[in-house]
């Protein structure tokens, strides 16, 4: 592979190379994401985690990265790594790329992590947030009966 000296290139050539490299990274990131989804579907969550992490690393600011992070956090959760999953869910919720649907799903999954780690009050808070902020979402429909279960937790 020949290394290119950027100082010998025009602004237009540099921009073209940067855009081409960016598209290539995005394509590789999407491919890693698809691999991760397939691993998750087959319940190979360790391999899914590796693929999702690679996808995020390749396209840190890509439009699909929030969804990749969601799947990464879910894969961590299914591996019993709730503290790591909770960290990723919080990162998602603090992201500028967050849309309404992803926010509702993140809060729902965060509540599940808290239930699984026996953090009743935090789980309640997240479930109530989903119910109140996203009352017509599929996540709110799931949160209502889950909230009753959490209220019975000791």
BAKESE-901486 format. One line per 8 residues: number of its first residue (from 0); their letters; for each residue x, y, z of N, C-alpha, C, O. Coordinates in pm, 1 decimal, m for minus. Last residue first. Layout:
N
NUM) A) X/Y/Z/X/Y/Z/X/Y/Z/X/Y/Z  ... .
//
This chain:
154
153) XXXXXXXX) m3974.0/m709.0/4640.4/m3927.5/m673.8/4776.4/m3783.2/m634.3/4770.7/m3724.2/m601.0/4873.5  m4227.1/m633.6/4396.9/m4090.8/m674.5/4433.0/m4058.6/m633.1/4575.9/m4110.7/m533.2/4625.7  m4460.4/m521.1/4323.5/m4468.7/m638.2/4412.0/m4331.5/m688.4/4456.0/m4321.4/m775.5/4542.4  m4380.7/m329.4/4147.1/m4441.3/m284.4/4272.5/m4456.3/m398.4/4372.5/m4464.1/m374.7/4493.0  m4307.3/m491.8/3935.4/m4202.6/m422.3/4011.8/m4257.5/m375.8/4147.1/m4188.3/m382.5/4248.7  m4558.3/m569.6/3839.6/m4463.5/m670.1/3889.7/m4357.5/m605.9/3978.9/m4322.8/m659.1/4084.3  m4655.0/m319.4/3759.3/m4725.9/m394.0/3864.1/m4635.0/m500.9/3923.6/m4634.5/m521.0/4045.1  m4470.7/m267.3/3557.2/m4474.3/m180.9/3675.0/m4547.8/m250.7/3789.7/m4505.8/m241.1/3905.0 .
145) XXXXXXXX) m4545.1/m453.4/3369.0/m4414.4/m468.6/3433.0/m4409.2/m384.1/3560.1/m4349.6/m425.4/3659.7  m4787.7/m351.6/3275.4/m4788.2/m474.1/3357.6/m4655.1/m496.8/3430.0/m4652.7/m552.8/3539.6  m4669.8/m104.4/3158.9/m4778.6/m104.8/3257.7/m4782.9/m234.3/3339.5/m4781.9/m227.8/3462.4  m4475.6/m160.6/2964.7/m4434.7/m106.5/3094.9/m4545.0/m115.7/3199.8/m4515.8/m133.2/3318.2  m4600.5/m236.8/2732.2/m4523.2/m337.3/2805.6/m4491.8/m291.2/2948.0/m4482.6/m372.4/3040.0  m4710.7/7.1/2663.4/m4800.5/m109.6/2678.7/m4729.9/m221.8/2754.4/m4792.8/m293.8/2831.9  m4478.6/153.9/2637.7/m4571.9/186.4/2746.7/m4667.6/70.7/2770.7/m4701.6/40.0/2884.9  m4378.0/37.2/2408.2/m4301.3/25.4/2532.5/m4388.7/58.2/2652.3/m4374.4/m3.5/2757.9 .
137) XXXXXXXX) m4544.9/111.7/2208.2/m4544.2/m30.2/2244.4/m4473.1/m51.4/2377.1/m4503.3/m145.7/2450.1  m4695.8/429.5/2301.5/m4591.2/345.2/2242.2/m4607.8/199.6/2284.6/m4675.3/168.8/2382.8  m4858.2/608.9/2419.6/m4915.3/529.6/2309.7/m4815.0/433.7/2246.3/m4846.4/365.2/2148.9  m4704.5/743.1/2615.1/m4821.3/662.9/2654.1/m4879.6/574.3/2544.1/m4944.3/474.0/2574.1  m4439.1/842.4/2685.3/m4466.8/774.4/2558.5/m4591.0/685.8/2573.9/m4583.8/565.6/2548.5  m4434.3/959.0/2938.2/m4378.4/1032.8/2824.2/m4417.4/973.9/2688.6/m4427.7/1046.1/2589.5  m4558.9/769.1/3110.7/m4602.9/909.1/3106.0/m4556.6/984.6/2981.8/m4631.5/1065.1/2926.4  m4428.8/524.8/3060.4/m4575.5/532.4/3058.4/m4622.8/676.8/3041.1/m4716.2/703.2/2965.3 .
129) XXXXXXXX) m4158.8/595.4/3095.9/m4205.9/542.7/2967.3/m4356.9/559.8/2955.3/m4406.8/604.2/2851.9  m4166.4/673.9/3366.4/m4124.5/768.7/3263.6/m4176.0/723.4/3126.3/m4230.1/803.6/3050.2  m4233.8/435.4/3488.9/m4327.6/548.5/3495.2/m4293.3/653.6/3389.9/m4382.7/714.9/3331.5  m3995.7/295.7/3434.2/m4123.9/248.1/3381.7/m4228.0/359.7/3382.3/m4302.2/375.8/3285.4  m3805.9/447.9/3576.6/m3796.0/433.7/3430.3/m3929.0/389.7/3368.9/m3969.6/440.4/3264.4  m3901.7/419.1/3841.7/m3884.7/551.8/3782.0/m3881.8/543.5/3629.6/m3947.2/622.4/3561.4  m3887.9/140.1/3875.7/m4017.2/210.0/3881.2/m4007.6/344.7/3810.2/m4093.5/380.2/3729.5  m3608.5/109.4/3866.5/m3693.6/44.2/3766.8/m3829.9/113.3/3760.1/m3880.6/141.5/3651.5 .
121) XXXXXXXX) m3534.6/250.9/4095.0/m3488.6/297.6/3963.9/m3572.4/236.4/3851.9/m3603.7/303.7/3753.7  m3659.7/89.7/4289.0/m3696.4/230.8/4274.2/m3653.3/287.8/4139.4/m3727.2/364.1/4077.2  m3533.5/m169.1/4251.2/m3677.9/m148.1/4236.7/m3712.9/m1.9/4210.0/m3788.4/27.2/4117.2  m3300.9/m326.4/4150.7/m3305.0/m184.1/4185.6/m3447.1/m134.5/4158.8/m3475.3/m68.4/4058.9  m3228.9/m583.8/4069.4/m3308.0/m564.0/4191.9/m3303.6/m419.9/4241.9/m3302.8/m395.5/4362.5  m3131.3/m623.6/3825.8/m3031.3/m599.9/3930.3/m3097.9/m563.3/4063.0/m3032.0/m518.0/4156.6  m3359.3/m646.4/3675.6/m3269.6/m762.0/3682.8/m3160.1/m745.9/3787.9/m3102.8/m844.8/3833.6  m3458.5/m387.7/3694.7/m3534.6/m499.5/3751.5/m3441.0/m617.3/3774.6/m3443.5/m680.0/3880.5 .
113) XXXXXXXX) m3260.2/m252.2/3551.2/m3277.9/m223.7/3693.2/m3358.4/m333.9/3762.6/m3329.3/m369.1/3876.9  m3302.4/m360.2/3297.7/m3172.1/m378.2/3364.7/m3185.7/m355.3/3514.3/m3129.6/m429.8/3594.7  m3560.3/m262.3/3251.8/m3538.3/m407.3/3262.0/m3405.3/m437.3/3330.5/m3396.4/m529.2/3411.9  m3507.6/12.1/3233.9/m3592.7/m39.3/3342.0/m3571.0/m189.3/3360.8/m3564.3/m237.3/3474.0  m3362.4/9.5/2998.7/m3296.3/52.2/3121.2/m3376.2/1.8/3242.2/m3318.6/m45.2/3340.3  m3564.5/m56.3/2821.0/m3454.7/m150.8/2844.9/m3375.9/m117.3/2970.4/m3328.2/m206.9/3040.1  m3719.6/181.5/2842.5/m3776.6/49.2/2870.2/m3666.1/m51.4/2903.9/m3674.4/m122.7/3003.9  m3537.1/376.5/2757.8/m3589.8/381.6/2894.2/m3649.5/246.6/2934.8/m3632.0/202.4/3048.4 .
105) XXXXXXXX) m3503.3/286.9/2492.2/m3389.9/292.4/2584.2/m3436.8/294.2/2729.0/m3383.0/222.2/2813.2  m3758.3/319.7/2383.2/m3699.9/185.5/2390.1/m3583.2/180.7/2488.7/m3566.2/82.1/2560.4  m3778.9/600.0/2399.6/m3874.2/513.0/2470.0/m3817.2/373.2/2488.1/m3826.9/315.1/2596.2  m3564.7/672.5/2230.8/m3567.8/715.0/2371.1/m3660.9/624.7/2451.8/m3624.8/578.7/2560.1  m3644.8/568.0/1987.8/m3525.0/513.8/2050.5/m3517.1/552.6/2199.2/m3469.0/475.3/2282.1  m3863.1/735.9/1938.1/m3881.1/590.8/1949.6/m3762.9/527.1/2022.3/m3781.4/441.5/2108.9  m3741.4/993.9/1925.4/m3844.4/961.8/2024.6/m3859.6/811.5/2046.1/m3867.8/765.4/2160.0  m3382.2/977.3/1878.7/m3517.4/1009.2/1835.2/m3616.1/957.1/1940.2/m3577.7/885.0/2032.3 .
97) XXXXXXXX) m3059.8/1105.9/1928.0/m3170.6/1030.1/1984.6/m3303.8/1075.2/1925.7/m3335.0/1194.2/1922.8  m2822.8/1228.2/1877.4/m2885.4/1156.2/1765.8/m3010.5/1080.0/1808.5/m3061.7/998.0/1732.4  m2707.9/1324.8/2101.4/m2776.3/1422.3/2016.8/m2854.6/1353.8/1904.7/m2942.6/1414.9/1844.1  m2737.2/1120.5/2396.3/m2690.5/1145.3/2260.3/m2773.6/1252.1/2189.4/m2893.1/1267.2/2214.5  m2825.6/1033.2/2635.8/m2758.2/1163.3/2634.6/m2713.6/1204.7/2494.7/m2657.9/1313.1/2477.1  m2922.0/780.8/2581.3/m3018.2/883.0/2622.5/m2957.6/1023.2/2625.6/m3030.8/1122.0/2618.6  m2681.0/647.7/2531.1/m2780.3/664.0/2424.2/m2873.5/779.8/2457.8/m2900.5/865.8/2374.0  m2569.3/649.7/2787.6/m2501.6/719.0/2677.1/m2598.2/745.5/2561.3/m2596.6/853.1/2501.5 .
89) XXXXXXXX) m2753.4/484.5/2919.2/m2741.5/625.2/2958.9/m2672.3/706.2/2849.7/m2712.2/819.3/2822.0  m2696.6/243.9/2784.0/m2830.4/304.7/2773.4/m2827.4/451.2/2813.6/m2891.9/534.1/2749.4  m2431.1/204.7/2870.2/m2458.1/229.8/2727.5/m2596.3/292.2/2709.7/m2612.4/383.7/2628.9  m2475.1/163.3/3146.0/m2388.0/272.1/3100.5/m2417.0/306.8/2954.8/m2426.5/424.4/2919.5  m2631.8/m68.0/3135.6/m2688.2/55.0/3191.4/m2606.2/175.6/3145.7/m2662.9/279.1/3110.5  m2443.6/m250.4/3038.3/m2560.6/m216.3/2956.4/m2621.4/m84.7/3004.0/m2658.2/0.1/2922.7  m2272.7/m266.6/3257.5/m2222.1/m215.0/3129.7/m2336.8/m171.2/3039.9/m2328.8/m67.9/2973.4  m2454.1/m378.0/3448.1/m2388.6/m247.0/3471.6/m2333.6/m184.5/3342.6/m2346.6/m63.9/3321.3 .
81) XXXXXXXX) m2538.0/m626.2/3316.6/m2628.5/m513.2/3333.5/m2557.2/m381.0/3363.0/m2596.8/m278.7/3307.1  m2451.8/m864.7/3180.9/m2361.8/m751.9/3208.9/m2445.0/m623.5/3221.5/m2425.3/m526.7/3148.0  m2582.5/m1083.5/3089.8/m2578.4/m1063.9/3234.0/m2486.3/m951.0/3275.3/m2446.7/m942.1/3391.5  m2614.2/m1095.6/2825.5/m2497.0/m1167.0/2877.4/m2488.0/m1155.0/3029.4/m2396.6/m1209.9/3090.9  m2823.4/m926.8/2785.7/m2850.6/m1070.1/2771.4/m2732.6/m1155.7/2815.9/m2748.7/m1275.0/2841.4  m2683.7/m683.1/2810.5/m2786.3/m721.5/2907.7/m2812.1/m871.0/2904.1/m2821.6/m934.9/3008.9  m2529.5/m686.2/2579.4/m2463.9/m687.6/2710.6/m2562.2/m733.5/2817.7/m2527.6/m813.2/2904.9  m2735.9/m668.6/2393.4/m2648.8/m786.9/2393.3/m2575.5/m797.6/2526.5/m2561.1/m907.3/2580.5 .
73) XXXXXXXX) m2833.9/m412.8/2456.3/m2920.6/m530.7/2473.1/m2837.2/m658.5/2478.6/m2864.8/m747.0/2559.6  m2613.4/m257.3/2385.8/m2659.2/m260.0/2525.2/m2748.6/m381.1/2551.0/m2739.3/m444.4/2656.2  m2609.4/m309.9/2108.8/m2494.5/m342.4/2192.7/m2537.5/m354.7/2338.5/m2502.1/m451.1/2406.4  m2851.4/m199.6/2030.8/m2832.5/m344.1/2017.5/m2713.3/m391.9/2099.9/m2715.9/m502.2/2154.7  m2792.2/68.8/2088.3/m2907.0/2.5/2150.8/m2888.0/m148.8/2146.9/m2906.4/m217.3/2247.5  m2577.6/115.8/1916.8/m2556.4/120.7/2061.7/m2670.0/52.5/2137.2/m2646.9/m14.0/2238.2  m2716.1/99.3/1675.2/m2610.3/1.8/1704.6/m2585.1/m2.0/1854.8/m2572.7/m109.5/1913.5  m2878.2/324.3/1698.5/m2941.2/191.6/1691.2/m2837.8/83.5/1723.1/m2869.6/m13.9/1791.4 .
65) XXXXXXXX) m2679.5/520.5/1694.0/m2768.3/508.1/1810.6/m2835.7/371.4/1813.6/m2848.6/310.4/1919.7  m2565.2/485.5/1438.2/m2488.8/450.1/1558.2/m2577.2/438.4/1682.4/m2551.4/353.6/1767.8  m2668.5/566.8/1198.7/m2716.4/439.0/1252.0/m2655.0/403.6/1387.7/m2690.3/301.0/1445.9  m2538.0/793.7/1118.6/m2679.7/804.7/1155.0/m2735.5/676.7/1219.1/m2838.7/680.4/1286.1  m2210.1/813.1/1272.0/m2302.1/773.4/1166.1/m2446.8/778.5/1212.4/m2474.7/768.6/1331.9  m2006.3/872.2/1443.5/m2112.1/972.8/1427.6/m2212.2/936.9/1318.1/m2290.9/1021.7/1276.1  m1839.6/645.3/1436.1/m1879.8/703.4/1564.3/m1997.2/800.4/1552.8/m2079.0/809.0/1644.3  m1785.2/397.9/1275.4/m1867.7/513.8/1236.7/m1924.6/579.8/1360.8/m2044.5/571.0/1387.2 .
57) XXXXXXXX) m1613.5/213.7/1394.7/m1593.4/251.5/1254.3/m1669.2/378.1/1216.2/m1622.2/456.4/1133.7  m1714.7/177.9/1652.2/m1579.2/230.0/1634.9/m1556.6/280.7/1491.8/m1487.3/380.4/1471.8  m1961.9/59.3/1599.0/m1956.2/192.3/1659.8/m1819.7/255.6/1636.9/m1810.6/374.4/1605.6  m1871.9/m187.3/1492.6/m1956.6/m98.8/1414.1/m1951.9/43.9/1467.3/m1939.5/138.8/1389.9  m1738.9/m296.3/1711.0/m1663.2/m264.1/1588.7/m1742.0/m166.1/1502.5/m1685.0/m72.7/1446.0  m1956.9/m335.4/1881.4/m1849.7/m243.8/1921.5/m1765.5/m202.2/1801.1/m1725.4/m86.4/1790.3  m2097.4/m526.8/1732.0/m2157.0/m395.7/1756.1/m2051.4/m293.9/1797.4/m2055.5/m179.0/1753.6  m1914.4/m742.5/1738.7/m1954.9/m682.5/1610.9/m2013.3/m543.4/1630.7/m1982.1/m451.8/1554.6 .
49) XXXXXXXX) m1903.8/m793.7/2016.3/m1781.3/m759.2/1942.7/m1816.6/m689.0/1811.3/m1755.7/m587.8/1776.5  m2174.0/m860.4/2063.6/m2112.9/m746.1/2130.1/m1988.2/m700.0/2055.5/m1969.4/m580.3/2034.1  m2197.0/m1096.6/1917.1/m2275.7/m979.1/1878.5/m2213.6/m853.1/1937.4/m2201.9/m751.3/1869.3  m2038.6/m1266.9/2065.7/m1995.3/m1231.2/1930.1/m2069.5/m1107.7/1880.6/m2012.4/m1024.1/1810.8  m2204.4/m1273.0/2294.0/m2064.0/m1231.2/2303.3/m2010.7/m1187.1/2168.4/m1945.7/m1083.2/2157.2  m2447.5/m1375.8/2199.4/m2439.2/m1236.6/2241.6/m2296.5/m1186.3/2259.4/m2271.0/m1067.2/2241.4  m2592.8/m1557.0/2014.3/m2447.7/m1554.0/2036.8/m2411.7/m1410.3/2076.8/m2353.7/m1334.6/1998.8  m2855.0/m1588.0/1929.8/m2826.1/m1587.0/2074.0/m2676.8/m1604.2/2105.5/m2639.9/m1658.6/2209.6 .
41) XXXXXXXX) m2909.8/m1541.7/1672.0/m2868.9/m1678.9/1702.5/m2831.6/m1695.5/1851.2/m2783.6/m1800.8/1893.2  m2953.3/m1272.1/1687.1/m3065.7/m1358.3/1647.8/m3036.8/m1504.0/1682.2/m3127.2/m1580.0/1717.1  m2693.3/m1189.3/1739.0/m2797.2/m1175.6/1841.9/m2915.1/m1267.5/1812.5/m2969.2/m1332.0/1902.2  m2574.8/m1242.3/1489.5/m2526.3/m1311.4/1609.8/m2630.9/m1304.8/1720.2/m2655.0/m1404.6/1788.2  m2725.6/m1058.2/1335.7/m2734.3/m1202.7/1308.6/m2684.9/m1283.5/1428.5/m2747.2/m1383.1/1465.2  m2638.1/m819.4/1448.6/m2781.0/m854.1/1453.7/m2798.9/m1004.3/1430.8/m2878.2/m1069.1/1499.1  m2366.2/m832.8/1379.8/m2407.9/m832.4/1518.8/m2553.3/m871.4/1535.3/m2588.0/m947.6/1625.5  m2383.6/m810.5/1101.9/m2325.9/m931.9/1162.3/m2369.1/m944.3/1307.7/m2404.4/m1052.9/1353.6 .
33) XXXXXXXX) m2486.3/m551.0/1087.4/m2566.6/m663.6/1037.9/m2514.9/m796.1/1093.2/m2593.8/m884.0/1127.6  m2262.6/m412.9/1192.2/m2392.7/m406.6/1260.1/m2480.5/m524.5/1218.2/m2541.8/m590.0/1302.5  m2075.1/m463.8/994.4/m2050.7/m515.1/1130.2/m2180.8/m515.4/1209.9/m2206.3/m608.2/1286.7  m2201.2/m321.0/786.3/m2178.6/m465.3/772.2/m2155.3/m529.3/909.8/m2209.2/m636.2/938.6  m2189.3/m63.0/887.2/m2320.0/m125.7/864.5/m2307.4/m277.0/850.7/m2392.9/m351.8/898.1  m1909.7/m32.5/885.9/m1984.0/m23.5/1010.7/m2120.6/m89.9/997.0/m2162.6/m164.7/1085.3  m1853.1/m42.3/613.6/m1798.3/m145.5/702.2/m1872.9/m148.7/835.3/m1896.4/m256.0/891.0  m1989.9/194.6/541.7/m2029.3/65.1/484.8/m1977.8/m50.6/570.8/m2051.2/m145.8/597.5 .
25) XXXXXXXX) m1845.7/385.1/686.1/m1989.1/366.8/711.7/m2037.3/231.8/660.9/m2115.1/163.1/727.2  m1593.2/356.5/562.3/m1608.8/325.2/705.1/m1756.0/301.6/739.7/m1788.0/208.9/814.1  m1665.9/445.0/304.4/m1613.9/309.4/322.4/m1628.8/266.1/468.6/m1671.4/154.1/496.6  m1734.9/709.3/356.6/m1837.1/617.6/302.4/m1794.9/472.6/322.8/m1877.7/387.2/354.7  m1481.5/798.8/445.6/m1598.3/802.2/533.9/m1708.1/708.1/487.1/m1767.5/635.9/567.2  m1328.1/773.8/214.2/m1292.4/694.7/332.8/m1410.5/688.9/430.1/m1436.0/584.5/490.1  m1463.4/963.7/59.1/m1457.3/823.7/15.1/m1425.2/732.7/133.7/m1487.2/627.9/151.2  m1411.4/1196.0/205.2/m1550.2/1151.3/185.2/m1554.6/1004.8/143.9/m1641.2/930.2/189.6 .
17) XXXXXXXX) m1130.9/1203.7/184.6/m1195.2/1195.0/316.2/m1339.2/1144.3/304.5/m1383.2/1060.7/383.4  m1099.0/1230.7/m94.2/m1044.3/1113.4/m24.8/m1110.3/1094.8/111.6/m1142.2/982.3/150.0  m1228.3/1481.5/m131.6/m1274.8/1361.7/m201.3/m1226.9/1234.7/m130.9/m1305.0/1141.8/m110.3  m1065.4/1647.1/25.7/m1207.5/1630.8/59.4/m1264.3/1504.8/m6.1/m1339.6/1430.4/56.7  m826.5/1623.0/m120.5/m832.4/1580.6/20.0/m977.0/1555.2/61.1/m1007.3/1453.7/123.8  m903.9/1734.1/m364.4/m858.5/1594.5/m359.0/m864.9/1540.4/m215.7/m904.2/1425.9/m193.3  m962.4/1996.7/m279.1/m1065.8/1914.6/m342.2/m1028.4/1766.7/m336.2/m1113.3/1682.9/m305.9  m714.0/2086.7/m193.9/m825.9/2077.2/m99.1/m935.0/1985.9/m151.9/m992.8/1907.0/m77.1 .
9) XXXXXXXX) m455.4/1877.2/m343.0/m538.0/1998.1/m336.8/m648.2/1977.3/m232.7/m672.9/1865.0/m188.8  m161.2/1726.6/m198.8/m293.9/1720.4/m259.5/m365.5/1854.3/m248.3/m340.0/1933.4/m157.5  65.9/1722.9/m55.6/82.4/1734.8/m200.4/m51.7/1733.9/m273.3/m55.3/1739.7/m396.2  m6.5/1673.8/200.6/41.1/1808.8/169.7/57.5/1830.9/19.2/62.3/1944.8/m27.2  m57.5/1405.3/218.7/m171.5/1496.0/207.0/m128.0/1637.4/167.9/m205.7/1711.9/108.2  95.4/1154.5/64.1/131.3/1274.2/139.3/22.0/1378.4/115.1/10.2/1432.9/5.4  m5.3/822.5/93.3/m22.1/949.0/21.4/14.5/1064.2/113.8/m30.5/1069.9/228.2  153.0/510.8/67.8/104.5/616.0/155.8/101.7/746.5/77.4/195.4/777.3/3.7 .
1) XX) 59.8/214.5/m88.6/134.0/337.9/m99.1/70.9/442.7/m9.0/m50.8/460.9/m9.7  85.0/m117.8/0.0/0.0/0.0/0.0/89.0/123.2/0.0/182.2/133.9/79.7 .
//
